[in-house]
Amino acid sequence: MAETLNVGPNRRQPPKGSRLGLTEIWNNVGFRNLAYQVLVVGSVLALAVFMVSNAQDAMERRGISTGFGFLFQEAGFDIGEGLIAFQSTDSFLRAYATAVLNTLKVSVLAIVFATLLGVMLGIARLSSNILIAKLSSAYVEVFRNTPQLVQIIFWYTVITQLPPPKQALSMMDVAFLTNRGFIVPWPADNPAYSWMVVAFAVACIAAVMLLRWADARRRVTGQRMRVFWLNAALLVVAPLATWIAFGAPTEVSVPELKGFNFVGGLALSPEFLALLLGLSLYIAAFIAEIVRSGIQSVGKGQIEAARAISLTRGDTYRKIILPQALRVIVPPAGAQYVSLVKNSSLGVAIGYPELFNVNNTIITLSGHTVEAIGMMMAIYLSIAFAIAAIINLYNRAVQIKER
């Protein structure tokens, strides 16, 4: 006799909370991904807690103090340069702050220089001029295939072999290049300049919003609104108005030779210059390749179409090539920026007081090896996450919305 199928309104329903309900929950992709992430993060945290507690027990048995109380103790060493003043009587915590600011200072400037140079080289590699294309290709091959530490030491050696201050290389008698660094004029301390930077940042945000509004208006009305000069005026007027509001300070500190060295102005040390050149020139070679590949990812048909409607070369890059190439350029460029920040630790080879160098000194004087290394790792990790977050936000902003 054939079995009767359990169908129709009289078939038995699985009770609530049965195994079938749990299976449906587990088959949900979102829930399963979240469960895996929680499991991995929990395992990592448990391992970290175990290792830290084990290290603390071992150190306590040997009479070694643990904890982060040492951060408020007197450092007992000096830091040669920094954005904030530091003396040997200051705390280890202030030493960390000075080191982090030094790392950020050289890293941010190197990122700016590497980006500008990398974009120019990437475009130059695709130039129809054979000489320009070959020279940019030679730069990329040389700097990309030479160890970065070798480049940093090379630039440090070159700078320290420059003439002493009395025979300094003068630039119109206002800037001087010597074996003690690069000395340039610099505005005297005044709160007006800090507020000018804030005003310029606000003006940049307003300029971007104005560009987006003009683009949205063009899409609706078909009328193109030229906002270039308006944005240029905005970027100039905002800092200028702030400067005038603070009394228009004009005092500038100009370097002067007194005795065996220069006094006044802003002095960029040989260590800072060598690390800045080593980081920016090296990473620029990688960014050039990223830019080149991003440009080549744009279909040739679109470039030919731009030429057919008589767009200039600049408009073709600005309106057609770069907006599409940025989808390919931005993610790997962000990885290079993170690599640049981490490679700033190579400054220890030439004595630049960045985070890794200062942390080694703190370990030697305080004896808190585990805590100091943990703090250094956390700081580098935080900087890397911050860069990744900024790159992700920018990538979403420039991403072409496909419909």
Secondary structure, 3 states (H helix, E strand, C coil): CCCCCCCCCCCCCCCCCCHHHHHHHHCCHHHHHHHHHHHHHHHHHHHHHHHHHHHHHHHHHCCCCCCCHHHHCECCCCCCCCCCCCCCCCEHHHHHHHHHHHHHHHHHHHHHHHHHHHHHHHHHCCCCCHHHHHHHHHHHHHHHCCCHHHHHHHHHHHHHCCCCHHHCEEECCCEEEECCEEEECEECCCHHHHHHHHHHHHHHHHHHHHHHHHHHHHHHHCCCCCCHHHHHHHHHHHHHHHHHHCCCCCCEECCEEECCEEECCEEECHHHHHHHHHHHHHHHHHHHHHHHHHHHCCCHHHHHHHHHCCCCHHHHHHHHHHHHHHHHHHHHHHHHHHHHHHHHHHHHHCCCCCHHHHHHHHHHHHCCHHHHHHHHHHHHHHHHHHHHHHHHHHHHHHCCCCC
